Amino acid sequence: MTGSRLITAFALASIALVDAGCGGSSDASFVEYRVVNANGGTLTANVGDAFRLEVVEGLSDGTTRALSAEATVTWSGPPTVTALPEGSMPSDSILPQSGSDPDAFWIQNPDHLTPAQVAGVLYVLDAGTAARPSVTVSASVSGGSTRAGNATASVAIAAYPTGDVTRGHSLYAANCASCHGTQGEGGSAPGLNNEPDHVAGDPDWTPQMLAFAARSNMDDQGVSLDVSMPKWLVINSAAGKPLTTQDFSDVYAFLQTQHGEGSSPSP
């Protein structure tokens, strides 16, 4: 084979390889809409998660592709909790309560997060008592010239991860200490440590509730928190990536070892 033919053959082979890895051949056709984990991986959410879902197009060759920019997705299945205004004092929490089914829901908190930021984000506070807990979510797709359709999926619910005190200390120091005090005693923001009126010492709070509050910007009663609170759902931590449920579990484990009172009121 001559040098020019070798180059041509190599170029054609390279193009074929690129086409094979780009989410479907050009003649693949639409089959169905599918609900998937927006971050990749399986449809399994841990208790404490703010689990982001998205809808993709399933194609005839078994691959998927993203929805068109004009598509609108409406989520349903679990209930939607809309945060009460900051300063509200409800007699009972507006958050769904634990039972036989998993405690999972969508949220709206317009004082902190836009509808786009919370779209498809499933919050999970409890696994319930079933042997194999799961939550069924549905999505309706429409908009412009987009083919209207629906998709349904079952999200498995796994246990809240065990916390690590040492790792939690490092995470807390890097992300929270400047506002909540070096020992969680409270500073410019409320106390979080193991004191009766602080988060880690309040029986109405749980480790997963801390993970929920940080990424929903509402408290254990469903009340919107101060607008100065970081929007941990959509911003990066000091390490340059979003905090995970494991991270919050570790932080809570550390806070349970800490004591001391600051000057700020509890949440």
C-alpha positions, 0 to 999 in steps of 0.5 A: 500500500502506498503512503497516500493510500495508507494515510487515507485508510487510517483517516477513514478508520479514525472517522469510523471510530469517532462515529461509533462513540458519539451516541448513535449512528446518523440513521438511528431513530427515536424510540422513547424518552428515558429518565436517567441519572444526570451524573451518570451511573444507576438510578439509585439515590441515597437517603440524604441525596439531592438526586438530579435526574434528566430525560434523554432520547432513547434511539433505535441503536440502543444509544441515547442523545440529549433533548433539544434545547426547546424541550420542556420537562415537567416532573411528577410522581413525588409531591412538591414542597414549596418553602415557607417564607423566611421567618415563618413559624409553622406549628408542624413541619411542611416536609413529608413525614416518614412512613412505609414508603420512602420520604422523597419529594421535589422542592421549590424555594424561589428565594434561593433557587430558580426552577431550572436549578431544582428541576429534576432534583429528587430530595430523599429524607427517609427510606421508609420500611419496605424491604426494597424501597424505591420511588417512581418518578414521571416526566412529561416532555413537550415544547416547540417542535419537540415530540410530546411524550412521557417517561417513567422510572423507578429510583432505588433508595439506599441507606444514608452513608456512615460519616467519618469524623476526621474527614468531616473535620477537614471538610467543615474547616474548609467550607463552614467554619468561617461562618458557623465557628471553628467548633460549630458554636455559631458565629455570623451563622447559627450554631451547628454542633452538639448543643441542645439548640444547635443542629447536631444536638437537636432531636428534630434534626438528623444527619440527612436533614443537614444534607437536605437543608444545605442543598434546599436552603430550607430548615427542618420545618420547610422554612426558607433560610436566610438569603445569605446562606450559600446555595450548596446545590449549585456551587462548588465546595473549597475542593472545586466540586459540589459537596456530596451526601457523603461529605455532609455525613462526614461533617455531621459526624464531626459536629456531633463531637463538638461543643460550645455556644456562640452568640448566634441563634439556632436555625 
